[in-house]
Amino acid sequence: MHPGEHARRHPDKPAVVMADGGQTTTYRQLDERSNQGAQLFRSLGLAAGESIAFCLENHPRFFELCWAAQRSGLIYTPISSRLTPDEVAYIVGDCGARAFLTSAALGELADGLAGRLPGVKHHLVLDEARRGWTSWEEATAAQPATPIADEVEGADMLYSSGTTGRPKGVVVRGAGAPFGTTPPLLALMGVLYGCDESSVYLSPAPLYHAAPLRFNLAMQRIGATCVVMEHFDALRALELIEAHRVTHGQWVPTMFVRMLKLPEAERVRFDVSSLRCAIHAAAPCPIPVKEQMIEWWGPVIHEYYAGTEGNGFTAIDSETWLRKKGSVGRPLRGEVHVLGEHGEELPAGETGTVYFGGGESFEYHNDPEKTAASRTASGWSTLGDVGYLDDEGFLFLTDRKAYMIISGGVNIYPQEAENVLVTHPRVADVAVFGVPNEEFGEEVKAAVQLLDPDEAGPELAEELLAWCRERLAHVKCPRSIDFERELPRHPTGKLYKRLLRDRYWKGHESRIV
């Protein structure tokens, strides 16, 4: 299953539609251009199993590059276009890329990388010529649009977001298989989400992130149409659902929050009845937010819990979630175990570190210590999340282990307070974390982004604290609130909480006061 099959059967069907730019790539174009890209890679001496990297915005030719690498057996690393030249240079060097591609829109980044990619033999740029760089369009135009003789599947190697320390590449299986081999995700999408070639998939997130990348590629394997947003905008997303009769889409909870906080008259005027499946993941979704989404869009909301590592997968649909509010479901691949501080398996209802067993294996590139630290002696592996299982085997996540606050010997998971505060009508986004306290070691602090930043002040801070105390035990509530004009949140929904927390820990050599 790959775009070449659909190019033969439906050559003029749109494979990719850019939401704002309007550029449409048909399956014939996607197949021919990715063949030319694969031919170019071989002409540059890039053999199956070797690595390339690219740093692009949500670009009309993004998937042309992916499929060129995928069908030539390369290991490819898409890199966030929001990173600095230092961060990009580290990833390109760490992944061992022999070729690096970027776009004219990221020319400032390209300038900052000059002389800093010693392992890269081939520098290519999209859209316009650049001194010292080869034009991707010109180079591929000179290549035949036929498949290379030695087509095999490649694989992505994606890097963690680097919320703690240097990011690490995640090595997963799949490279070297015959081209067209069905990946595990594809089987899940058909059975679980009802995806087929009639599907229209709305992709509102950056394509270099694991879920948007892999879900779009899977949709293209089955011949669906992908509508790609250059940037997420709540109102524009609703317009696109109506205009393209979108059937499937993938979201993160912050997108739900932003759509729900649109004026009601604006958000209810759009016809979203075409939606058959709205998938969300990447971050926990507050219960009131999900309740409102199900009430608005109907029982089409599906949640899953998984990671770039691909070591496990849980899922839950709307009907089951309404019975098990807050759960991320039961495992569809492998099994879930919750372990205590000493590695003991905990009974139902007790909170500990979540491990997957029986799933796909992975390793962290160039970091055997981190790989080993993610596993138990029995081979179970963790993403570092904390949660518990109920007596029916449903998993409930409580937080990331690294974000736990210890105040006066009490373990506090900030997600609970975040879920409460974000439902306040004036709040756009919130982060809760621990800050130094001489008596208790840490105390709970909230950083809040308002819908209207001009409303920030002591009175509203006190109102938000009271809102939280009415709904949570006081020990779990922030003792103070600081207002931020914008929280450092990645477009994929991940919050860079460390950037906020580190401000308050300056001058402290450790987190123990």
LUMLUM-971711 format. One line per field, with one value per residue (C-alpha): residue in three letters; residue number from 1; chain; x, y, z. Coordinates in Angstrom, 1 decimal, m for minus. Example, Ala and Ser with C-alpha at 12.3 -4.5 7.8 and 13.67 -1.06 7.14 Angstrom:
r = ALA; SER
k = 1; 2
c = A; A
u = 12.3; 13.7
v = m4.5; m1.1
w = 7.8; 7.1
END
This chain:
r = MET; HIS; PRO; GLY; GLU; HIS; ALA; ARG; ARG; HIS; PRO; ASP; LYS; PRO; ALA; VAL; VAL; MET; ALA; ASP; GLY; GLY; GLN; THR; THR; THR; TYR; ARG; GLN; LEU; ASP; GLU; ARG; SER; ASN; GLN; GLY; ALA; GLN; LEU; PHE; ARG; SER; LEU; GLY; LEU; ALA; ALA; GLY; GLU; SER; ILE; ALA; PHE; CYS; LEU; GLU; ASN; HIS; PRO; ARG; PHE; PHE; GLU; LEU; CYS; TRP; ALA; ALA; GLN; ARG; SER; GLY; LEU; ILE; TYR; THR; PRO; ILE; SER; SER; ARG; LEU; THR; PRO; ASP; GLU; VAL; ALA; TYR; ILE; VAL; GLY; ASP; CYS; GLY; ALA; ARG; ALA; PHE; LEU; THR; SER; ALA; ALA; LEU; GLY; GLU; LEU; ALA; ASP; GLY; LEU; ALA; GLY; ARG; LEU; PRO; GLY; VAL; LYS; HIS; HIS; LEU; VAL; LEU; ASP; GLU; ALA; ARG; ARG; GLY; TRP; THR; SER; TRP; GLU; GLU; ALA; THR; ALA; ALA; GLN; PRO; ALA; THR; PRO; ILE; ALA; ASP; GLU; VAL; GLU; GLY; ALA; ASP; MET; LEU; TYR; SER; SER; GLY; THR; THR; GLY; ARG; PRO; LYS; GLY; VAL; VAL; VAL; ARG; GLY; ALA; GLY; ALA; PRO; PHE; GLY; THR; THR; PRO; PRO; LEU; LEU; ALA; LEU; MET; GLY; VAL; LEU; TYR; GLY; CYS; ASP; GLU; SER; SER; VAL; TYR; LEU; SER; PRO; ALA; PRO; LEU; TYR; HIS; ALA; ALA; PRO; LEU; ARG; PHE; ASN; LEU; ALA; MET; GLN; ARG; ILE; GLY; ALA; THR; CYS; VAL; VAL; MET; GLU; HIS; PHE; ASP; ALA; LEU; ARG; ALA; LEU; GLU; LEU; ILE; GLU; ALA; HIS; ARG; VAL; THR; HIS; GLY; GLN; TRP; VAL; PRO; THR; MET; PHE; VAL; ARG; MET; LEU; LYS; LEU; PRO; GLU; ALA; GLU; ARG; VAL; ARG; PHE; ASP; VAL; SER; SER; LEU; ARG; CYS; ALA; ILE; HIS; ALA; ALA; ALA; PRO; CYS; PRO; ILE; PRO; VAL; LYS; GLU; GLN; MET; ILE; GLU; TRP; TRP; GLY; PRO; VAL; ILE; HIS; GLU; TYR; TYR; ALA; GLY; THR; GLU; GLY; ASN; GLY; PHE; THR; ALA; ILE; ASP; SER; GLU; THR; TRP; LEU; ARG; LYS; LYS; GLY; SER; VAL; GLY; ARG; PRO; LEU; ARG; GLY; GLU; VAL; HIS; VAL; LEU; GLY; GLU; HIS; GLY; GLU; GLU; LEU; PRO; ALA; GLY; GLU; THR; GLY; THR; VAL; TYR; PHE; GLY; GLY; GLY; GLU; SER; PHE; GLU; TYR; HIS; ASN; ASP; PRO; GLU; LYS; THR; ALA; ALA; SER; ARG; THR; ALA; SER; GLY; TRP; SER; THR; LEU; GLY; ASP; VAL; GLY; TYR; LEU; ASP; ASP; GLU; GLY; PHE; LEU; PHE; LEU; THR; ASP; ARG; LYS; ALA; TYR; MET; ILE; ILE; SER; GLY; GLY; VAL; ASN; ILE; TYR; PRO; GLN; GLU; ALA; GLU; ASN; VAL; LEU; VAL; THR; HIS; PRO; ARG; VAL; ALA; ASP; VAL; ALA; VAL; PHE; GLY; VAL; PRO; ASN; GLU; GLU; PHE; GLY; GLU; GLU; VAL; LYS; ALA; ALA; VAL; GLN; LEU; LEU; ASP; PRO; ASP; GLU; ALA; GLY; PRO; GLU; LEU; ALA; GLU; GLU; LEU; LEU; ALA; TRP; CYS; ARG; GLU; ARG; LEU; ALA; HIS; VAL; LYS; CYS; PRO; ARG; SER; ILE; ASP; PHE; GLU; ARG; GLU; LEU; PRO; ARG; HIS; PRO; THR; GLY; LYS; LEU; TYR; LYS; ARG; LEU; LEU; ARG; ASP; ARG; TYR; TRP; LYS; GLY; HIS; GLU; SER; ARG; ILE; VAL
k = 1; 2; 3; 4; 5; 6; 7; 8; 9; 10; 11; 12; 13; 14; 15; 16; 17; 18; 19; 20; 21; 22; 23; 24; 25; 26; 27; 28; 29; 30; 31; 32; 33; 34; 35; 36; 37; 38; 39; 40; 41; 42; 43; 44; 45; 46; 47; 48; 49; 50; 51; 52; 53; 54; 55; 56; 57; 58; 59; 60; 61; 62; 63; 64; 65; 66; 67; 68; 69; 70; 71; 72; 73; 74; 75; 76; 77; 78; 79; 80; 81; 82; 83; 84; 85; 86; 87; 88; 89; 90; 91; 92; 93; 94; 95; 96; 97; 98; 99; 100; 101; 102; 103; 104; 105; 106; 107; 108; 109; 110; 111; 112; 113; 114; 115; 116; 117; 118; 119; 120; 121; 122; 123; 124; 125; 126; 127; 128; 129; 130; 131; 132; 133; 134; 135; 136; 137; 138; 139; 140; 141; 142; 143; 144; 145; 146; 147; 148; 149; 150; 151; 152; 153; 154; 155; 156; 157; 158; 159; 160; 161; 162; 163; 164; 165; 166; 167; 168; 169; 170; 171; 172; 173; 174; 175; 176; 177; 178; 179; 180; 181; 182; 183; 184; 185; 186; 187; 188; 189; 190; 191; 192; 193; 194; 195; 196; 197; 198; 199; 200; 201; 202; 203; 204; 205; 206; 207; 208; 209; 210; 211; 212; 213; 214; 215; 216; 217; 218; 219; 220; 221; 222; 223; 224; 225; 226; 227; 228; 229; 230; 231; 232; 233; 234; 235; 236; 237; 238; 239; 240; 241; 242; 243; 244; 245; 246; 247; 248; 249; 250; 251; 252; 253; 254; 255; 256; 257; 258; 259; 260; 261; 262; 263; 264; 265; 266; 267; 268; 269; 270; 271; 272; 273; 274; 275; 276; 277; 278; 279; 280; 281; 282; 283; 284; 285; 286; 287; 288; 289; 290; 291; 292; 293; 294; 295; 296; 297; 298; 299; 300; 301; 302; 303; 304; 305; 306; 307; 308; 309; 310; 311; 312; 313; 314; 315; 316; 317; 318; 319; 320; 321; 322; 323; 324; 325; 326; 327; 328; 329; 330; 331; 332; 333; 334; 335; 336; 337; 338; 339; 340; 341; 342; 343; 344; 345; 346; 347; 348; 349; 350; 351; 352; 353; 354; 355; 356; 357; 358; 359; 360; 361; 362; 363; 364; 365; 366; 367; 368; 369; 370; 371; 372; 373; 374; 375; 376; 377; 378; 379; 380; 381; 382; 383; 384; 385; 386; 387; 388; 389; 390; 391; 392; 393; 394; 395; 396; 397; 398; 399; 400; 401; 402; 403; 404; 405; 406; 407; 408; 409; 410; 411; 412; 413; 414; 415; 416; 417; 418; 419; 420; 421; 422; 423; 424; 425; 426; 427; 428; 429; 430; 431; 432; 433; 434; 435; 436; 437; 438; 439; 440; 441; 442; 443; 444; 445; 446; 447; 448; 449; 450; 451; 452; 453; 454; 455; 456; 457; 458; 459; 460; 461; 462; 463; 464; 465; 466; 467; 468; 469; 470; 471; 472; 473; 474; 475; 476; 477; 478; 479; 480; 481; 482; 483; 484; 485; 486; 487; 488; 489; 490; 491; 492; 493; 494; 495; 496; 497; 498; 499; 500; 501; 502; 503; 504; 505; 506; 507; 508; 509; 510; 511; 512; 513
c = A; A; A; A; A; A; A; A; A; A; A; A; A; A; A; A; A; A; A; A; A; A; A; A; A; A; A; A; A; A; A; A; A; A; A; A; A; A; A; A; A; A; A; A; A; A; A; A; A; A; A; A; A; A; A; A; A; A; A; A; A; A; A; A; A; A; A; A; A; A; A; A; A; A; A; A; A; A; A; A; A; A; A; A; A; A; A; A; A; A; A; A; A; A; A; A; A; A; A; A; A; A; A; A; A; A; A; A; A; A; A; A; A; A; A; A; A; A; A; A; A; A; A; A; A; A; A; A; A; A; A; A; A; A; A; A; A; A; A; A; A; A; A; A; A; A; A; A; A; A; A; A; A; A; A; A; A; A; A; A; A; A; A; A; A; A; A; A; A; A; A; A; A; A; A; A; A; A; A; A; A; A; A; A; A; A; A; A; A; A; A; A; A; A; A; A; A; A; A; A; A; A; A; A; A; A; A; A; A; A; A; A; A; A; A; A; A; A; A; A; A; A; A; A; A; A; A; A; A; A; A; A; A; A; A; A; A; A; A; A; A; A; A; A; A; A; A; A; A; A; A; A; A; A; A; A; A; A; A; A; A; A; A; A; A; A; A; A; A; A; A; A; A; A; A; A; A; A; A; A; A; A; A; A; A; A; A; A; A; A; A; A; A; A; A; A; A; A; A; A; A; A; A; A; A; A; A; A; A; A; A; A; A; A; A; A; A; A; A; A; A; A; A; A; A; A; A; A; A; A; A; A; A; A; A; A; A; A; A; A; A; A; A; A; A; A; A; A; A; A; A; A; A; A; A; A; A; A; A; A; A; A; A; A; A; A; A; A; A; A; A; A; A; A; A; A; A; A; A; A; A; A; A; A; A; A; A; A; A; A; A; A; A; A; A; A; A; A; A; A; A; A; A; A; A; A; A; A; A; A; A; A; A; A; A; A; A; A; A; A; A; A; A; A; A; A; A; A; A; A; A; A; A; A; A; A; A; A; A; A; A; A; A; A; A; A; A; A; A; A; A; A; A; A; A; A; A; A; A; A; A; A; A; A; A; A; A; A; A; A; A; A; A; A; A; A; A; A; A; A; A; A; A; A; A; A; A; A; A; A; A; A; A; A; A; A; A; A; A; A; A; A; A; A; A; A; A; A; A; A; A; A; A
u = 0.0; 1.6; 0.8; 1.9; m1.1; m3.5; m1.8; m2.6; m6.3; m7.1; m4.3; m6.2; m7.5; m6.1; m3.6; m2.7; m4.5; m2.8; m5.5; m4.5; m2.1; m4.5; m1.8; m3.1; m1.0; m2.7; m1.7; m0.1; 2.0; 2.9; 4.0; 6.0; 7.7; 8.6; 10.0; 12.2; 13.3; 14.2; 16.2; 18.0; 18.9; 20.4; 22.3; 23.8; 25.1; 22.5; 21.9; 19.1; 19.7; 21.6; 20.2; 18.9; 17.3; 15.1; 13.8; 10.6; 7.4; 4.2; 5.3; 3.3; 6.2; 6.7; 5.2; 7.1; 10.3; 8.9; 7.8; 11.1; 13.0; 10.4; 10.5; 14.3; 14.9; 16.4; 16.2; 14.7; 14.6; 12.1; 13.2; 11.1; 11.2; 11.0; 14.4; 17.6; 20.6; 22.4; 19.5; 19.2; 22.9; 23.0; 20.2; 21.6; 25.0; 23.5; 21.4; 24.3; 22.5; 24.4; 21.9; 20.0; 17.0; 15.3; 13.2; 13.6; 11.2; 13.8; 16.7; 17.8; 18.1; 20.1; 22.5; 22.9; 23.9; 26.7; 29.8; 28.1; 27.1; 30.4; 28.8; 26.4; 27.6; 24.5; 22.6; 19.3; 16.7; 13.1; 11.4; 14.3; 18.0; 20.4; 24.1; 25.9; 22.7; 21.3; 17.7; 15.5; 13.1; 15.9; 17.7; 14.6; 13.3; 16.4; 15.5; 13.1; 9.7; 9.9; 10.6; 14.2; 15.2; 15.8; 12.7; 12.4; 10.7; 12.5; 11.6; 11.5; 13.8; 12.1; 13.7; 12.1; 11.2; 14.0; 12.0; 14.8; 18.3; 19.3; 16.7; 17.2; 16.3; 13.9; 14.9; 11.9; 11.6; 10.4; 13.3; 14.3; 10.9; 9.5; 8.0; 4.3; 4.5; 1.6; 2.8; 1.1; m0.6; m2.5; m4.2; m5.3; m6.6; m8.8; m10.3; m10.4; m11.2; m12.9; m10.4; m10.6; m9.9; m13.1; m11.8; m10.9; m8.3; m7.7; m4.2; m3.9; m0.5; 3.1; 4.1; 7.5; 5.7; 5.2; 1.4; 0.7; 3.6; 2.6; m1.2; m0.9; 1.4; m1.0; m3.9; m1.9; m1.2; m4.9; m5.7; m7.5; m7.2; m5.2; m6.1; m3.1; m3.2; m0.1; m0.9; m3.6; m6.4; m9.6; m12.1; m10.3; m10.3; m14.1; m14.4; m12.2; m14.3; m17.4; m15.8; m14.0; m16.6; m13.8; m14.4; m11.4; m9.0; m6.4; m6.2; m4.6; m6.5; m5.3; m7.0; m10.3; m10.0; m9.4; m12.4; m14.7; m13.7; m14.7; m17.9; m20.7; m22.4; m19.2; m18.5; m22.0; m22.6; m20.4; m21.6; m19.4; m21.8; m19.4; m17.0; m16.9; m13.8; m12.0; m8.8; m6.9; m3.7; m0.3; m1.5; m4.2; m7.6; m9.5; m12.7; m15.0; m13.3; m13.9; m17.5; m18.2; m16.6; m18.7; m21.8; m20.9; m19.5; m21.3; m19.8; m17.0; m14.2; m11.5; m8.5; m5.3; m2.2; 1.1; 4.5; 7.0; 8.6; 5.7; 6.1; 2.4; m1.1; m4.2; m7.5; m11.0; m14.1; m16.7; m19.2; m16.7; m15.1; m18.4; m18.5; m14.8; m14.3; m10.6; m9.4; m7.1; m8.5; m7.2; m4.2; m4.8; m1.2; 0.7; m0.3; 0.0; 1.7; 1.9; 5.0; 5.9; 9.2; 10.9; 9.7; 6.9; 3.6; 0.9; m2.8; m5.7; m6.3; m2.7; m0.6; 2.8; 4.9; 3.2; 5.0; 4.1; 4.9; 4.6; 4.7; 7.2; 10.9; 12.8; 16.0; 17.3; 19.9; 23.4; 22.1; 22.2; 21.9; 18.6; 17.4; 18.3; 16.7; 13.4; 13.2; 12.7; 14.6; 11.6; 11.7; 8.8; 9.3; 8.0; 7.5; 7.9; 4.2; 2.4; m1.1; m3.1; m5.3; m8.9; m10.3; m11.4; m7.9; m8.6; m5.6; m5.9; m2.9; m2.1; 1.0; 4.5; 6.8; 9.3; 6.6; 5.6; 5.7; 6.8; 5.6; 6.1; 6.5; 3.2; 3.3; 1.2; 0.6; 0.0; m2.3; m5.2; m4.9; m4.2; m7.4; m9.4; m7.9; m8.2; m12.0; m12.3; m13.9; m11.1; m8.2; m6.7; m3.9; m2.2; 0.9; 1.3; 4.7; 6.7; 8.8; 11.1; 9.7; 12.1; 9.7; 8.1; 10.8; 8.4; 5.1; 2.6; 2.7; 0.5; 1.4; m1.7; m2.3; m5.6; m7.9; m7.5; m4.1; m5.2; m7.4; m4.3; m4.1; m4.4; m8.2; m8.3; m5.5; m7.5; m10.6; m8.6; m7.2; m10.7; m12.0; m9.4; m9.9; m13.7; m12.9; m9.8; m8.2; m6.3; m2.9; m3.2; m4.0; m1.5; m0.5; 0.1; m0.5; 1.7; 0.3; 2.1; 1.2; 1.9; 3.0; 5.9; 3.8; 4.8; 2.2; 1.8; 0.3; 3.4; 4.2; 7.8; 7.2; 10.9; 11.3; 8.9; 10.0; 13.7; 13.2; 12.1; 15.0; 17.8; 20.4; 19.5; 22.0; 19.4; 15.6; 16.0; 15.6
v = 0.0; 3.2; 6.3; 4.5; 2.1; 5.0; 6.9; 4.0; 3.8; 7.5; 9.6; 12.9; 12.4; 15.0; 13.4; 16.7; 20.0; 23.0; 24.8; 28.4; 28.3; 26.2; 24.0; 20.6; 17.5; 14.7; 11.0; 11.0; 14.0; 12.6; 9.3; 10.8; 13.5; 11.0; 8.7; 11.6; 12.3; 8.7; 8.6; 11.8; 10.2; 7.2; 9.5; 11.2; 7.9; 7.5; 3.8; 2.2; 2.5; 5.8; 9.0; 12.3; 15.2; 18.1; 21.2; 22.6; 24.4; 22.8; 22.9; 21.7; 19.4; 18.0; 14.6; 14.4; 14.4; 11.9; 9.4; 9.9; 8.8; 6.2; 4.4; 4.5; 2.9; 5.9; 6.8; 10.3; 12.9; 15.8; 18.6; 21.3; 24.6; 26.4; 25.3; 27.4; 26.7; 25.3; 22.8; 21.9; 21.4; 19.0; 16.8; 16.7; 15.7; 13.2; 11.4; 11.1; 12.8; 12.8; 15.1; 18.1; 19.9; 23.1; 25.8; 29.4; 30.5; 29.3; 31.1; 32.7; 29.2; 28.1; 31.1; 30.1; 26.6; 27.6; 25.6; 23.7; 20.5; 18.8; 15.3; 16.6; 16.1; 17.4; 20.7; 21.1; 23.9; 24.2; 27.1; 29.3; 29.1; 29.8; 30.2; 27.1; 25.0; 22.8; 23.5; 20.5; 21.3; 21.6; 18.5; 16.3; 17.6; 16.1; 12.6; 10.0; 9.7; 5.9; 3.8; 3.0; m0.6; m1.4; 0.1; m0.8; 0.8; 3.5; 4.7; 8.0; 8.7; 11.4; 13.3; 13.9; 17.6; 18.1; 19.2; 17.8; 17.9; 17.2; 15.6; 11.9; 10.1; 7.2; 4.2; 2.1; m1.0; m1.1; 0.0; m2.6; m4.2; m4.6; m1.3; m1.3; m3.3; m2.4; m0.6; m1.5; 1.9; 1.4; m1.7; 0.2; 3.1; 1.0; m1.1; 1.5; 4.7; 3.5; 5.2; 4.3; 5.9; 8.0; 9.7; 13.4; 14.0; 17.4; 17.8; 21.0; 20.4; 20.7; 17.8; 17.1; 15.8; 12.0; 11.8; 14.2; 12.8; 9.1; 9.6; 11.6; 9.0; 6.3; 8.1; 8.4; 4.7; 4.0; 6.7; 9.3; 13.1; 15.1; 18.7; 20.3; 23.5; 25.7; 27.0; 26.1; 28.7; 27.6; 29.4; 28.4; 24.7; 24.8; 26.5; 23.7; 21.0; 22.4; 23.3; 20.0; 17.8; 16.5; 13.0; 12.5; 14.8; 14.7; 17.2; 18.1; 19.3; 22.9; 23.0; 21.9; 24.6; 27.3; 26.2; 26.0; 29.5; 31.0; 33.0; 30.5; 32.2; 31.8; 28.2; 26.8; 28.3; 25.7; 22.3; 19.7; 16.8; 15.2; 14.3; 10.5; 10.5; 13.2; 11.7; 13.3; 12.5; 14.1; 15.6; 14.8; 16.4; 18.0; 16.1; 19.2; 20.1; 16.6; 16.6; 19.8; 18.5; 15.3; 17.4; 19.6; 17.2; 14.1; 10.7; 10.9; 11.8; 9.1; 9.2; 7.2; 7.1; 6.3; 7.8; 8.3; 5.2; 3.0; 0.7; 0.5; 1.9; 2.4; 3.7; 4.7; 5.9; 8.4; 6.0; 4.1; 7.4; 8.7; 5.7; 5.9; 9.7; 10.6; 7.2; 6.9; 3.4; m0.2; m1.5; m2.6; m3.7; m5.4; m4.9; m2.1; m2.4; 0.1; m0.1; 1.3; 3.0; m0.3; m1.9; m3.8; m4.2; m2.2; m3.3; m1.5; 2.0; 2.7; 5.3; 4.5; 4.7; 3.3; 0.6; m1.2; m4.9; m6.9; m4.0; m2.9; m2.6; 0.7; 2.3; 5.9; 6.6; 7.0; 6.7; 3.2; 4.6; 6.2; 3.1; 0.9; 3.4; 3.1; m0.7; m3.2; m6.4; m8.2; m5.8; m3.6; 0.0; 3.4; 6.8; 8.3; 8.9; 8.3; 6.8; 3.9; 1.0; 0.5; m2.9; m3.3; m2.6; 1.0; 3.3; 6.7; 9.1; 11.5; 13.3; 13.2; 11.8; 14.7; 17.3; 15.8; 18.4; 17.3; 19.8; 18.9; 15.3; 15.2; 14.2; 16.6; 16.1; 19.5; 18.2; 18.2; 21.9; 22.6; 20.8; 22.9; 26.3; 25.9; 25.6; 29.2; 31.3; 33.9; 31.4; 30.5; 28.3; 27.3; 25.6; 24.4; 23.5; 23.5; 26.5; 26.8; 27.0; 27.1; 25.3; 22.7; 22.3; 23.2; 25.0; 25.0; 27.8; 28.5; 30.5; 31.6; 32.9; 34.9; 35.2; 39.0; 39.7; 43.2; 41.6; 40.4; 41.6; 40.7; 40.6; 38.0; 36.1; 35.7; 34.8; 32.0; 30.7; 30.6; 28.8; 26.1; 25.8; 25.2; 22.2; 20.6; 19.9; 23.0; 21.1; 20.5; 24.2; 26.9; 29.2; 32.0; 32.9; 34.7; 35.9; 35.3; 36.8; 33.5; 30.1; 28.3; 25.6; 23.6; 23.6; 19.9; 20.7; 19.9; 22.5; 23.4; 23.7; 23.6; 27.0; 28.4; 26.5; 27.2; 30.9; 30.3; 27.9; 30.2; 30.3; 26.8; 24.1; 21.4; 20.9; 20.1; 23.3
w = 0.0; m1.2; m3.4; m6.6; m6.3; m6.1; m8.8; m11.2; m10.1; m9.3; m10.9; m10.6; m7.1; m4.6; m2.2; m0.4; m0.3; 1.4; 3.4; 2.8; m0.1; m2.1; m3.7; m4.6; m5.2; m7.0; m6.5; m9.9; m9.0; m5.5; m7.1; m9.9; m7.8; m5.0; m7.7; m9.0; m5.4; m4.9; m8.2; m7.0; m3.7; m5.5; m7.9; m4.9; m3.6; m0.8; m0.3; 1.7; 5.5; 5.2; 6.8; 5.7; 7.6; 6.6; 8.3; 6.7; 7.6; 6.6; 3.0; m0.2; m1.1; 2.4; 1.6; m1.7; 0.3; 2.8; 0.1; m1.8; 1.3; 2.3; m1.0; m1.2; 2.1; 3.8; 7.5; 7.5; 10.3; 10.0; 12.3; 13.9; 12.0; 15.3; 16.5; 16.6; 14.3; 17.3; 18.0; 14.3; 13.9; 16.9; 15.5; 12.0; 13.4; 15.8; 13.3; 10.9; 8.0; 4.7; 3.0; 4.5; 3.0; 3.9; 2.3; 1.1; 3.9; 6.4; 4.8; 8.1; 9.6; 6.5; 7.0; 10.7; 9.7; 7.4; 8.1; 11.0; 9.2; 8.6; 8.0; 5.4; 1.8; 0.0; 0.8; m1.0; m0.8; m1.9; m3.7; m4.9; m5.6; m2.8; m3.0; m1.9; m2.0; m4.7; m5.9; m5.1; m7.9; m10.5; m9.3; m9.3; m12.6; m14.2; m12.9; m14.4; m12.8; m12.6; m9.5; m8.6; m9.1; m5.4; m3.7; 0.0; 2.9; 4.8; 8.2; 10.2; 13.1; 15.1; 17.9; 21.3; 22.0; 24.3; 27.4; 29.5; 28.2; 24.6; 22.3; 21.4; 18.2; 18.4; 16.3; 15.3; 13.1; 9.6; 7.4; 4.7; 4.3; 0.8; m0.4; 0.3; 3.4; 5.7; 8.9; 12.2; 12.4; 9.2; 10.4; 13.5; 11.5; 9.4; 12.2; 14.9; 13.0; 9.8; 7.5; 3.8; 0.5; 0.8; 3.9; 4.0; 6.8; 8.3; 9.6; 11.8; 13.4; 12.3; 10.0; 11.6; 14.7; 15.0; 14.9; 12.0; 10.0; 10.5; 10.2; 7.0; 5.5; 6.5; 4.9; 1.7; 1.8; 1.7; m0.9; 1.2; 0.8; 3.3; 4.0; 5.6; 7.6; 7.3; 10.9; 13.3; 13.7; 15.6; 13.3; 10.2; 11.3; 11.5; 8.1; 6.6; 8.1; 6.4; 3.1; 2.5; 4.2; 6.5; 7.8; 10.0; 11.9; 14.6; 17.4; 20.7; 23.7; 23.4; 20.0; 21.5; 24.2; 21.6; 19.5; 22.5; 23.6; 20.3; 20.6; 20.5; 17.6; 15.5; 16.3; 16.0; 12.5; 10.8; 9.6; 11.2; 10.5; 8.0; 10.9; 11.5; 13.7; 15.7; 17.1; 20.0; 21.9; 22.8; 26.0; 28.6; 27.9; 30.8; 31.5; 31.1; 27.8; 26.4; 27.7; 25.8; 22.6; 22.6; 23.3; 20.3; 17.7; 18.9; 19.9; 17.3; 19.7; 19.9; 22.2; 22.2; 24.3; 22.6; 22.0; 19.2; 20.5; 19.3; 22.3; 23.1; 22.2; 24.2; 22.8; 23.9; 22.0; 23.2; 24.5; 26.6; 27.8; 29.1; 31.3; 32.2; 32.2; 32.2; 30.9; 27.9; 27.3; 27.3; 25.3; 21.7; 21.4; 24.2; 27.8; 30.4; 33.8; 36.6; 38.8; 42.1; 43.2; 43.7; 40.5; 42.1; 40.1; 41.7; 42.1; 40.5; 41.8; 42.9; 41.1; 39.7; 36.5; 33.4; 31.4; 28.2; 27.6; 24.5; 22.0; 19.4; 20.5; 20.1; 21.2; 21.6; 19.0; 20.4; 24.0; 25.4; 28.9; 28.2; 26.3; 29.4; 31.8; 29.9; 30.5; 33.2; 33.5; 31.9; 28.9; 29.7; 28.6; 29.7; 28.3; 31.8; 32.5; 35.8; 36.2; 37.4; 36.1; 37.3; 38.1; 34.4; 33.1; 31.9; 32.1; 33.7; 33.4; 36.2; 35.0; 33.7; 36.4; 35.9; 36.7; 40.0; 42.9; 46.3; 48.9; 52.6; 51.6; 49.7; 46.0; 43.9; 40.2; 38.5; 35.8; 38.2; 38.9; 35.2; 34.2; 36.6; 35.8; 32.0; 32.3; 33.8; 31.1; 31.1; 30.8; 27.5; 28.7; 32.0; 33.4; 37.0; 38.4; 41.6; 42.8; 45.8; 49.3; 52.3; 54.6; 52.3; 49.7; 46.9; 46.6; 43.7; 41.2; 38.2; 35.1; 33.3; 29.8; 29.5; 26.6; 27.2; 28.6; 29.7; 32.4; 34.3; 37.9; 41.6; 41.6; 38.8; 40.3; 43.5; 41.5; 39.8; 43.1; 44.6; 41.4; 42.0; 45.7; 45.2; 43.0; 44.4; 47.7; 48.8; 48.9; 45.1; 44.3; 43.4; 46.2; 43.7; 40.1; 37.6; 34.3; 31.0; 27.6; 26.0; 27.4; 25.6; 24.1; 21.0; 18.2; 18.8; 22.2; 24.3; 26.9; 27.6; 31.3; 32.1; 30.5; 33.0; 36.0; 35.5; 36.1; 39.7; 40.4; 39.4; 42.2; 43.5; 42.7; 43.2; 43.3; 47.0; 49.1
END
